[in-house]
Amino acid sequence: MTATWTDENIFLFVLGSVVIACSAKVDSFPQPGESLRARTLTVETGGKGLNLAVGAHRLGLAVDGLFAVGDDLFGPLAEQALTGAGLSSTMIRRCPGATGAGIGFTNHDGENCLAVHSGANRLLSADHVRAAAGLRRAALVLAQFEIDDAPIVEAFALARRAGVRTLLNPSPFRRLPAGLLARTDILVANAVEAAQLARDLAPGLDAGLDAGMRSDPLATAAALAVSFLAFGPDLVVVTLGAHGAVACRRGGSPIHQPAFPVTTVDTLGAGDAFTAGLAAGLAEGRPLEECLRRAAACGAIVAGRIGVFDALPSADELERLLAGA
């Protein structure tokens, strides 16, 4: 059954990315020229945009959006995954070429590294965005950086004119297009992305950053978040893995959300689950502190499971964890 919504429903509009993700669990990351034995191998449909859409939908929100897939063998798999998760196939735009794909490694500590080939995700365009009527009725528009700049810039401009709030997750990081941060209401970045953004925005903003993250990550993240507020967002959240997350909003004191204790199995997708949980809570009008707690719980659930797509929690799973905590 596909998701439906009316003007009265709360729903998110996701500028999506679709990636056929191959993930191997290994004892340690490979060195140049080294071949390793994988303890497990998973192949699933993913991508940061798809993770955000599926994650929010499983938490009970209706989701609209745009996803580009190629005309190769992976295209139908991506479409099946979308509809199998209860999302509408009308969000898919078929483009010539390869569907996005990625390869990831997870070591014995649950840390990960990965490489992604964008494929058809790079073909999602501003024209696609302008033709998407649902964007102007959303509670929140979400974007990440597995698609190109043009559709994000167009979507955030349209959202701003329609009074719709925007959330940007600049991952995988690249230099931000001019004016995008000024049209971003909510910025969510991990510690690495926040450091990269600091270096990109202003010379000297990253002074002592690496040492600060080692000695006092919470204070350093809070200082970074406060500095980003000057560039447009009214809420900045920096995620710090085992140290939790720090949120700063205009006129308020920094908020620290501790990480939920979890036996880490695989951190792939935990950040996407956090962002989906945060976006869902904010769209529902929950207090920021509650949104952060729910987001951290979503991230913990995924970090304690293998894979991402099937690991993203349902609303019932989230409530059980929160009740137990």
RODO-2510 file (C-alpha; in nm, 4 decimals, decimal comma):
residues 325
     n   res          X          Y          Z
     1     m     0,0000     0,0000     0,0000
     2     t     0,1463     0,3354    -0,1004
     3     a     0,1463     0,6453     0,1153
     4     t    -0,1244     0,9043     0,0613
     5     w    -0,1829     1,2438     0,2163
     6     t    -0,4237     1,5346     0,2190
     7     d    -0,3682     1,9013     0,2838
     8     e    -0,4371     1,8338     0,6524
     9     n    -0,1708     1,5622     0,6870
    10     i     0,1793     1,6402     0,8046
    11     f     0,4188     1,5250     0,5365
    12     l     0,7778     1,5669     0,4368
    13     f     0,9149     1,6340     0,0907
    14     v     1,2475     1,4576     0,0362
    15     l     1,4900     1,5416    -0,2430
    16     g     1,6045     1,1862    -0,2619
    17     s     1,8973     0,9800    -0,3698
    18     v     1,8844     0,6097    -0,4504
    19     v     2,1921     0,3907    -0,4159
    20     i     2,2242     0,0147    -0,4496
    21     a     2,4453    -0,0362    -0,1455
    22     c     2,6928    -0,3215    -0,0997
    23     s     2,8332    -0,3434     0,2539
    24     a     3,0973    -0,5827     0,3889
    25     k     3,1754    -0,6342     0,7580
    26     v     3,5499    -0,6856     0,8067
    27     d     3,7881    -0,7093     1,1027
    28     s     3,9801    -0,4016     0,9872
    29     f     3,9703    -0,1659     0,6936
    30     p     4,1733    -0,2841     0,3911
    31     q     4,5174    -0,1424     0,3227
    32     p     4,6297    -0,0610    -0,0346
    33     g     4,6685    -0,3862    -0,2265
    34     e     4,5119    -0,5961     0,0506
    35     s     4,2310    -0,8474     0,0003
    36     l     4,0179    -0,9256     0,3044
    37     r     3,7739    -1,1911     0,4076
    38     a     3,4323    -1,0414     0,4794
    39     r     3,2384    -1,1757     0,7754
    40     t     2,9075    -1,0645     0,6249
    41     l     2,7943    -0,9068     0,2995
    42     t     2,4702    -0,7188     0,2495
    43     v     2,3241    -0,5791    -0,0720
    44     e     2,0270    -0,3485    -0,0316
    45     t     1,8629    -0,0439    -0,1776
    46     g     1,9724     0,2653     0,0098
    47     g     2,1018     0,6148    -0,0409
    48     k     2,0793     0,9009     0,2058
    49     g     1,7643     1,0383     0,0477
    50     l     1,5864     0,7032     0,0434
    51     n     1,6915     0,6411     0,4046
    52     l     1,5420     0,9757     0,5088
    53     a     1,2162     0,9046     0,3266
    54     v     1,1760     0,5485     0,4534
    55     g     1,2885     0,6447     0,8043
    56     a     1,0315     0,9243     0,8337
    57     h     0,7564     0,7118     0,6781
    58     r     0,8135     0,4293     0,9272
    59     l     0,7737     0,6841     1,2051
    60     g     0,4245     0,7589     1,0792
    61     l     0,4666     1,0575     0,8473
    62     a     0,3457     1,0750     0,4894
    63     v     0,6317     1,1358     0,2465
    64     d     0,6486     1,2895    -0,0990
    65     g     0,9631     1,3625    -0,2962
    66     l     1,1795     1,3026    -0,5995
    67     f     1,4123     1,0109    -0,6750
    68     a     1,6083     0,9524    -0,9959
    69     v     1,6971     0,6006    -1,1095
    70     g     1,8732     0,4761    -1,4210
    71     d     1,7552     0,2546    -1,7055
    72     d     1,9836    -0,0319    -1,5993
    73     l     1,9027    -0,3527    -1,4080
    74     f     1,9178    -0,1711    -1,0745
    75     g     1,6396     0,0755    -1,1646
    76     p     1,3497    -0,1690    -1,1131
    77     l     1,5066    -0,2895    -0,7861
    78     a     1,5055     0,0657    -0,6548
    79     e     1,1433     0,1120    -0,7578
    80     q     1,0417    -0,2141    -0,5880
    81     a     1,2188    -0,1091    -0,2695
    82     l     1,0396     0,2265    -0,2671
    83     t     0,6936     0,0803    -0,3159
    84     g     0,7708    -0,2091    -0,0815
    85     a     0,8393     0,0449     0,1918
    86     g     0,4955     0,1984     0,1375
    87     l     0,6094     0,4970    -0,0691
    88     s     0,4603     0,6014    -0,4002
    89     s     0,6333     0,5149    -0,7273
    90     t     0,5197     0,8537    -0,8617
    91     m     0,8253     0,9994    -0,6864
    92     i     1,0581     0,8164    -0,9269
    93     r     1,2068     0,9841    -1,2322
    94     r     1,3678     0,7451    -1,4808
    95     c     1,6853     0,8766    -1,6418
    96     p     1,9324     0,7328    -1,8934
    97     g     2,2411     0,5646    -1,7522
    98     a     2,3312     0,3827    -1,4330
    99     t     2,1411     0,3839    -1,1058
   100     g     2,3467     0,5103    -0,8124
   101     a     2,5567     0,2473    -0,6337
   102     g     2,7962     0,2325    -0,3404
   103     i     3,0440     0,0117    -0,1569
   104     g     3,0982     0,0261     0,2175
   105     f     3,3185    -0,1439     0,4798
   106     t     3,2355    -0,1762     0,8496
   107     n     3,5139    -0,2769     1,0923
   108     h     3,4953    -0,4649     1,4234
   109     d     3,4253    -0,1397     1,6140
   110     g     3,1229    -0,0667     1,3972
   111     e     3,2933     0,2271     1,2250
   112     n     3,2521     0,2543     0,8500
   113     c     3,3960     0,3969     0,5324
   114     l     3,2312     0,4002     0,1929
   115     a     3,2407     0,5224    -0,1633
   116     v     2,9350     0,6166    -0,3672
   117     h     2,8854     0,6532    -0,7417
   118     s     2,5980     0,8974    -0,7878
   119     g     2,4822     0,7714    -1,1277
   120     a     2,1300     0,8861    -1,2094
   121     n     2,1108     1,0863    -0,8865
   122     r     2,3171     1,3532    -1,0637
   123     l     2,0408     1,3865    -1,3254
   124     l     1,7722     1,5067    -1,0879
   125     s     1,7141     1,8620    -1,2062
   126     a     1,5623     2,1962    -1,1156
   127     d     1,2946     2,1262    -1,3800
   128     h     1,1938     1,8121    -1,1900
   129     v     1,1631     2,0226    -0,8752
   130     r     0,9541     2,2953    -1,0369
   131     a     0,7074     2,0302    -1,1595
   132     a     0,6637     1,8787    -0,8114
   133     a     0,3490     2,0432    -0,6740
   134     g     0,3719     1,8657    -0,3381
   135     l     0,6810     2,0573    -0,2327
   136     r     0,4855     2,3757    -0,1669
   137     r     0,2430     2,1963     0,0717
   138     a     0,5016     2,0125     0,2808
   139     a     0,5720     2,0692     0,6466
   140     l     0,9438     2,0347     0,5781
   141     v     1,1678     1,9931     0,2717
   142     l     1,4764     1,7743     0,3195
   143     a     1,7900     1,7548     0,1056
   144     q     2,1310     1,5904     0,1196
   145     f     2,4346     1,6010    -0,1075
   146     e     2,4041     1,2778    -0,3033
   147     i     2,2272     1,4884    -0,5667
   148     d     2,3511     1,7981    -0,7505
   149     d     2,3250     2,1597    -0,6387
   150     a     2,0638     2,2806    -0,8889
   151     p     1,7603     2,0855    -0,7598
   152     i     1,8484     2,1676    -0,3979
   153     v     1,8854     2,5400    -0,4665
   154     e     1,5575     2,5438    -0,6605
   155     a     1,3688     2,3440    -0,3978
   156     f     1,4884     2,5608    -0,1094
   157     a     1,4030     2,8786    -0,3023
   158     l     1,0514     2,7499    -0,3765
   159     a     1,0113     2,6365    -0,0163
   160     r     1,1191     2,9731     0,1191
   161     r     0,8654     3,1538    -0,1025
   162     a     0,5913     2,9136     0,0098
   163     g     0,6772     2,9492     0,3796
   164     v     0,7949     2,5870     0,4037
   165     r     1,0888     2,5092     0,6334
   166     t     1,4000     2,3438     0,4935
   167     l     1,6507     2,0945     0,6348
   168     l     1,9950     2,0379     0,4836
   169     n     2,2284     1,7487     0,5587
   170     p     2,5487     1,8403     0,3657
   171     s     2,6676     1,4828     0,3229
   172     p     2,8803     1,3693     0,1498
   173     f     3,0323     1,7122     0,1986
   174     r     3,1141     1,9511    -0,0840
   175     r     3,1403     2,3279    -0,1096
   176     l     2,7973     2,4815    -0,0619
   177     p     2,6498     2,6813    -0,3508
   178     a     2,6157     3,0542    -0,2884
   179     g     2,3035     3,1463    -0,0943
   180     l     2,2003     2,7927     0,0013
   181     l     2,2783     2,8251     0,3712
   182     a     2,0784     3,1487     0,3831
   183     r     1,7746     2,9470     0,2654
   184     t     1,8381     2,6630     0,5111
   185     d     1,6314     2,6669     0,8291
   186     i     1,7776     2,3516     0,9872
   187     l     2,1337     2,2310     0,9352
   188     v     2,2312     1,8793     1,0452
   189     a     2,5942     1,7690     1,0113
   190     n     2,8262     1,5219     1,1782
   191     a     3,1541     1,6335     1,3350
   192     v     3,3573     1,5735     1,0174
   193     e     3,1098     1,7598     0,7974
   194     a     3,0861     2,0457     1,0475
   195     a     3,4647     2,0849     1,0416
   196     q     3,4664     2,0825     0,6615
   197     l     3,1890     2,3406     0,6531
   198     a     3,3782     2,5638     0,8954
   199     r     3,6828     2,5597     0,6681
   200     d     3,4620     2,6359     0,3700
   201     l     3,2683     2,9256     0,5221
   202     a     3,5405     3,1446     0,6685
   203     p     3,9198     3,1364     0,7061
   204     g     4,0099     3,0911     1,0696
   205     l     3,6714     2,9540     1,1748
   206     d     3,8331     2,6132     1,2102
   207     a     4,1298     2,7339     1,4182
   208     g     4,2133     2,4717     1,6822
   209     l     3,9211     2,2615     1,5657
   210     d     4,0924     1,9234     1,5531
   211     a     4,2469     1,9661     1,8971
   212     g     3,9152     2,0899     2,0362
   213     m     3,7241     1,7899     1,9037
   214     r     3,9719     1,5621     2,0789
   215     s     3,9821     1,7456     2,4129
   216     d     3,6248     1,8790     2,4461
   217     p     3,3999     1,7675     2,1591
   218     l     3,0785     1,9012     2,3140
   219     a     3,2044     2,2562     2,3652
   220     t     3,3772     2,2563     2,0268
   221     a     3,0653     2,1345     1,8473
   222     a     2,8536     2,3938     2,0266
   223     a     3,0912     2,6718     1,9237
   224     l     3,0770     2,5540     1,5636
   225     a     2,6983     2,5339     1,5687
   226     v     2,6673     2,8871     1,7076
   227     s     2,8992     3,0199     1,4360
   228     f     2,6871     2,8556     1,1632
   229     l     2,3738     3,0354     1,2858
   230     a     2,5216     3,3602     1,1557
   231     f     2,5005     3,2270     0,7987
   232     g     2,1242     3,1694     0,7928
   233     p     1,9935     2,8625     0,9780
   234     d     1,7891     2,9074     1,2938
   235     l     1,8714     2,5572     1,4191
   236     v     2,2045     2,3736     1,3846
   237     v     2,2590     2,0175     1,5045
   238     v     2,6044     1,8573     1,5126
   239     t     2,6111     1,4814     1,5702
   240     l     2,9084     1,3341     1,7546
   241     g     2,8641     0,9571     1,7469
   242     a     2,9161     0,8113     2,0954
   243     h     2,9204     1,1653     2,2405
   244     g     2,5620     1,2223     2,1241
   245     a     2,4637     1,5472     1,9569
   246     v     2,4670     1,9211     2,0230
   247     a     2,1912     2,1548     1,9057
   248     c     2,1978     2,5346     1,8962
   249     r     1,9132     2,7652     1,8013
   250     r     1,8889     3,1415     1,7771
   251     g     1,8535     3,3017     2,1170
   252     g     1,8894     2,9752     2,3070
   253     s     2,1577     2,7893     2,4995
   254     p     2,3246     2,4830     2,3458
   255     i     2,1446     2,1547     2,4128
   256     h     2,3397     1,8312     2,4573
   257     q     2,1595     1,5096     2,3695
   258     p     2,3558     1,2081     2,4999
   259     a     2,3812     0,8989     2,2833
   260     f     2,1685     0,6024     2,3854
   261     p     2,3772     0,3091     2,5095
   262     v     2,3933     0,0439     2,2393
   263     t     2,6158    -0,2437     2,1385
   264     t     2,7329    -0,1029     1,8078
   265     v     2,7079    -0,3450     1,5195
   266     d     2,7102    -0,1180     1,2145
   267     t     2,7036     0,2642     1,2106
   268     l     2,6099     0,2848     0,8417
   269     g     2,2800     0,4710     0,8224
   270     a     2,2719     0,5725     1,1899
   271     g     2,3150     0,9384     1,0947
   272     d     2,0341     0,9143     0,8399
   273     a     1,8083     0,7546     1,1017
   274     f     1,8931     1,0398     1,3418
   275     t     1,8051     1,3018     1,0791
   276     a     1,4811     1,1241     0,9856
   277     g     1,3792     1,1071     1,3517
   278     l     1,4656     1,4724     1,4063
   279     a     1,2754     1,5833     1,0952
   280     a     0,9697     1,3781     1,1882
   281     g     0,9603     1,5239     1,5386
   282     l     1,0049     1,8813     1,4208
   283     a     0,7359     1,8420     1,1541
   284     e     0,4987     1,7105     1,4214
   285     g     0,5663     2,0205     1,6322
   286     r     0,7334     1,8419     1,9231
   287     p     0,9665     2,0393     2,1544
   288     l     1,3279     2,0429     2,0368
   289     e     1,4539     1,8457     2,3375
   290     e     1,2030     1,5686     2,2643
   291     c     1,2942     1,5720     1,8934
   292     l     1,6622     1,5273     1,9765
   293     r     1,5899     1,2383     2,2120
   294     r     1,3773     1,0623     1,9519
   295     a     1,6424     1,1236     1,6861
   296     a     1,9172     0,9787     1,9073
   297     a     1,7031     0,6729     1,9762
   298     c     1,6486     0,6181     1,6021
   299     g     2,0240     0,6363     1,5428
   300     a     2,0931     0,3912     1,8253
   301     i     1,8448     0,1366     1,6904
   302     v     2,0106     0,1364     1,3476
   303     a     2,3636     0,1267     1,4943
   304     g     2,2689    -0,1924     1,6792
   305     r     2,1609    -0,3736     1,3617
   306     i     2,3180    -0,4970     1,0392
   307     g     2,2281    -0,2975     0,7292
   308     v     2,0154     0,0150     0,6969
   309     f     1,6947    -0,0277     0,4950
   310     d     1,5415    -0,2986     0,7139
   311     a     1,7067    -0,1554     1,0270
   312     l     1,5246     0,1793     1,0194
   313     p     1,2826     0,1703     1,3141
   314     s     0,9067     0,1763     1,3115
   315     a     0,7144     0,4122     1,5376
   316     d     0,6361     0,1200     1,7717
   317     e     1,0042     0,0209     1,7971
   318     l     1,1000     0,3789     1,8751
   319     e     0,8357     0,4120     2,1450
   320     r     0,9433     0,0845     2,3068
   321     l     1,3035     0,1992     2,3276
   322     l     1,2039     0,5368     2,4698
   323     a     0,9760     0,3721     2,7261
   324     g     1,2510     0,1316     2,8312
   325     a     1,5071     0,4113     2,8609
***
